Amino acid sequence: MIIQAAAAFLGTVAFAVLFGVPRQYYGLCGITGCLGWITYLVLGNLGCGIVPAALFATILVNLLSRYFAVQARCPVTVFLICGIFPLVPGSGIYWTVYYVVMEQYSDALASGTAALKAAIAIVLGIVVVSELPKRAKH
């Protein structure tokens, strides 16, 4: 798990470099992605399932992004987009396309469905945290 956490940190920082994030925010971006991935791994290892693990990891990433944005006085998207990077179901999409090309349609359907569920969980995690403060004001 330590190796995966370190890889998530480095991958998030590398994405921050590609995304054009200012250097002073690289560490916070890495922490955001790393903690989100650790949350995903822990919940997955507890038997929580891919969708709830992705949902709760995204909620944590979004909350951390909001906190770091206030502390660093920069937009939330600087941390949110980078922090979500490790959670994106890229391998699921890859395997879906692979199975389609290899004409293994039942495997493609299973892989594609799992990737789509994880992507929807990520979107819901972002929406839930983004909408809560707006609702509290009214």
C-alpha positions in Angstrom: 0.0 0.0 0.0 2.9 2.4 0.7 4.2 1.9 -2.8 0.8 2.6 -4.3 0.4 5.7 -2.1 3.8 7.0 -3.3 2.9 6.2 -6.9 -0.4 8.2 -6.4 1.5 11.1 -4.9 4.1 11.2 -7.8 1.4 10.6 -10.4 -0.6 13.4 -9.1 2.4 15.8 -9.0 3.3 14.8 -12.5 -0.3 15.5 -13.7 -0.1 18.9 -11.9 3.1 19.7 -13.9 1.3 18.8 -17.1 -1.8 20.7 -16.1 0.3 23.8 -15.5 -0.2 24.1 -11.8 2.2 26.6 -10.1 5.1 24.9 -8.4 4.2 26.0 -4.9 1.1 23.8 -5.1 2.7 20.6 -6.2 3.0 19.1 -2.7 -0.6 19.9 -1.8 -1.8 18.4 -5.1 0.2 15.3 -4.4 -1.2 15.0 -0.9 -4.7 15.3 -2.2 -4.3 12.6 -4.7 -2.4 10.4 -2.3 -5.0 10.6 0.4 -7.8 10.0 -2.0 -6.1 6.9 -3.4 -5.3 5.6 0.2 -9.0 6.0 1.0 -10.0 4.1 -2.1 -7.6 1.3 -1.3 -8.6 1.0 2.3 -12.3 1.0 1.5 -11.8 -1.5 -1.3 -9.8 -3.8 1.0 -12.6 -3.7 3.6 -14.9 -5.1 1.0 -16.8 -1.8 0.4 -16.9 -2.2 -3.4 -15.6 -0.1 -6.2 -18.5 2.4 -6.4 -18.7 3.3 -2.6 -14.9 3.4 -2.4 -14.7 5.8 -5.4 -17.5 7.9 -4.0 -16.0 8.4 -0.5 -12.5 8.9 -1.9 -13.8 11.6 -4.2 -15.7 13.3 -1.3 -12.4 13.3 0.6 -10.5 14.7 -2.4 -13.1 17.4 -2.8 -13.1 18.4 0.8 -9.2 18.5 0.9 -9.3 20.5 -2.3 -11.6 23.1 -0.8 -9.5 23.3 2.4 -6.2 23.7 0.5 -7.8 26.2 -1.9 -8.8 28.4 1.1 -5.4 28.0 2.7 -3.4 28.7 -0.5 -5.9 31.3 -1.8 -6.3 29.7 -5.2 -9.1 28.0 -7.2 -10.4 24.7 -5.9 -10.0 23.2 -9.4 -6.2 23.4 -9.0 -6.3 20.6 -6.4 -9.6 18.9 -7.4 -8.6 18.1 -11.0 -5.2 16.9 -10.0 -6.4 15.0 -6.9 -9.1 13.1 -8.9 -6.4 11.8 -11.3 -5.6 8.6 -9.4 -9.2 7.7 -9.1 -10.2 7.9 -12.8 -11.0 4.4 -14.0 -8.5 4.5 -16.9 -7.7 0.8 -16.7 -11.3 -0.1 -16.9 -11.8 2.0 -20.0 -8.6 0.4 -21.5 -9.8 -3.1 -20.8 -13.2 -2.3 -22.2 -11.7 -1.2 -25.5 -9.3 -4.1 -25.5 -12.1 -6.7 -25.1 -14.1 -5.0 -27.8 -11.2 -5.2 -30.2 -10.6 -8.9 -29.2 -14.4 -9.5 -29.7 -14.9 -10.6 -26.1 -18.1 -8.7 -25.7 -19.3 -10.1 -22.4 -15.9 -9.1 -20.8 -16.1 -5.7 -22.5 -19.6 -5.2 -21.1 -18.5 -6.1 -17.5 -15.4 -4.0 -17.6 -17.3 -1.0 -19.2 -20.1 -1.2 -16.7 -17.6 -1.2 -13.8 -15.7 1.8 -15.3 -19.0 3.7 -15.9 -20.2 3.1 -12.3 -16.8 4.3 -10.9 -17.0 7.4 -13.1 -20.6 8.2 -12.0 -19.5 7.7 -8.4 -16.7 10.3 -8.9 -19.2 12.8 -10.4 -21.6 12.3 -7.6 -18.8 12.8 -5.0 -17.9 16.1 -6.6 -21.5 17.2 -6.9 -22.4 16.3 -3.3 -19.6 18.3 -1.8 -20.0 21.2 -4.2 -23.7 21.6 -3.5 -23.7 21.3 0.3 -22.4 24.8 1.1 -24.9 26.3 -1.4 -27.8 24.5 0.3 -26.6 25.6 3.8 -26.8 29.3 2.9 -30.6 29.2 2.1 
